[in-house]
Amino acid sequence: MRDSLIHQTFKITKSENRPALITYTVAGDNTKKKSLEILNSISKYADICELGFPHNTPIADGGQIQTSAYRAIKNGIKIKDIFSIAAEFKKIKKNKPIILMGYYNMIYQYNENRFIKECQKSKIDGLIVVDLPFPENKTFAKKCKKKNINFIQLISPTTSSSRIKQIIRNSHDMIYYISMLSTTGGKLKVSPKKILKEYSKIKKQNSSKNVVIGFGITEKTIKSLNKADGLVVGSVICKAITDSINKRQNTVTNVTNIVKRLKNRIK
Amino acid sequence: MKLKKKVPLIDQHDKYGFWGGKFGGSFIPETLKKPIEDLTIKFEKLRKDKKFLKKRDFYFQNYVGSPTSLVELKNLSNHLGGAQIWAKVVSEANGGAHKIYNATVHALICKSMGKKYIVGDTGAGYAGKMLSMAAKKFGLKCKIFMGAKDIQRQKPNCDAIRKNGAEIVPVYSGSQTLVDAVSECMRYWVSNCDSTHMCVGSTVGPNIFVKICGWSTAQISRELKNQLIKKFKKMPKKIKLINCVGGGSSAYGFWSEFIDYSKKQIELIGVEAGGPKNSKLHAAPLSRNAKIGILHGAASYVCQNNEGQINETESISAGLDYPGVSPIHCFLKDTRRARYTFATDEEALNAYKLVTKFEKLNPSLEPSHAFAEAIKIAPKLSKDTICIVNSCGDAKKDRDILKKRLGKY
């Protein structure tokens, strides 16, 4: 697993002395075709792409991502479409890591083993399951690892230090640090200095792990956190899609411009 | 899958919080792991703390108004023929429904954790009303999350919530009912768990919330057990305990003490919301064979599609209008200790009409579902069978719906 595409990507960004830019979009927002177009276009600037599989009762997402998810579901997105978006994307950009992110019920209904198999077929590099924390995720994470899929563990400001140790021990190539107590897309209510202090606690335990920071990252805040191994931007992008649709503008162009600007700030 | 005797059902889970190996658990975002762990430790400590138990019993007696009465519905029984129908009038409790038990306990826990803010979800508005009452009583600041559709259809309870000084946060996402209110409340807690305590309004949600709620409402069955022994000298031979089931908090509270009895002696019957007669939508995951899924942090039978998206539900009763159900009811279903069925909107309305025609009782639309089942089965049962319905809510809140559907209230 050391040679995973995710790990290689971090090696490159580290050699370039910058954090990896990780984007989050919802599969099928606002259509299957459009979301693939957006993905292809933003991956010029993004180092890793997260693709959300939308759920209609999310318990950790803020308004922007909820809106995107409801829109995608309303437009009829199905799990098989999500895999086909990912597979199409990987055909064109085979060196760009793609991570699926969502809630456990979708995996549970699909069946864990079948889901992992489909991930392999579509060349998914990693998985984030919001509501399957450690240690409940141990078995599933192991299954993923066996098939060379990174199971990405999450750590939050409320995670105790003994728990952080255990989570790191059970993590693969990437760990996701949640910057603050918030749903996705909240206003950054903690100072970047404090976030980086918590972040360095994780890094100190095992510096070889790639730790990314997410939640509350915007064009304004991204630069202040550029010491991290990677930074995740989601709600800003989802909002851009919503705004573009409302203004009848080109979503692909608008979203790409935002991702380009985000990238420029941390180059 | 087997039930244990002499162990409260709420404690019959494994180390990951699953009942019967597959229902319940804690499917939560990482941020909530610590607050839930803290709450779990606190609750386990408090329930063994004599001082805390004394406090609880004091407030149950002097604030909630425990015990609520057990009455024989002679006119209704005579009209139907067959079994004797009784009602445990839990709606006599302060505020007009069983939700006051859980709300009071949560407010006490919140206080002892040193938190000043409390938030909760509500469907019918009772859980919200009671939490706002308890918050006011114990000096806590309170926010109630409620679906926009429910705010409209349960106005009397909303007025009460506001009068108690709590803020109602309307939820416009999804179907704008209880399911969305619970999601939004959990999201709020994710963002504010350092200063705020969350009360889940029923025996649903992550494991610990199922336990706290069940522990609180179990008071109903303790009272009932005493009342039955006092009235009949010993436990009668043929009892049926009939209760509506949305999340399942009043049903668990009604049954808790009786689970160890044989099914032959005491049958437990749960009645879910079947929705309008001619609609495909319902809120009856147990009796209409929904698949197991994960909703609001727990695994249970859930109304959902093949993809794992949660289905919209429909019921005239806002309190039962929920796509999931308590994991402990799933456990009772699969061990066959309880039997689950449903009543349609129309059957519940007819039951309401009949009960109010014959008796001085004003059950809300939720227990009217349970009365519908009692009315259905009583004529076929022997005279020595005792059907007890938990009349767990008062119909005042349903004023507008009843006026519209029956032409009068």
Interface residues (C-beta under 8 A of the other chain):
Chain A: H55 N56 T57 P58 I59 A60 D61 G62 Q66 Y70 I73 K78 I79 Y103 Y104 N105 M106 I107 Y108 Q109 Y110 V130 D131 L132 P133 F134 E136 L154 I155 S156 P157 T158 T159 S160 R163 I178 L181 S182 T183 G186
Chain B: Y16 G25 S26 F27 I28 P29 E30 T31 L32 K33 K34 P35 S173 G174 V179 D180 S183 M186 R187 V190 S191 N192 C193 D194 K291 G293 I294 L295 H296 G297 A299 V302 Q304 N306 E307 G308 Q309 I310
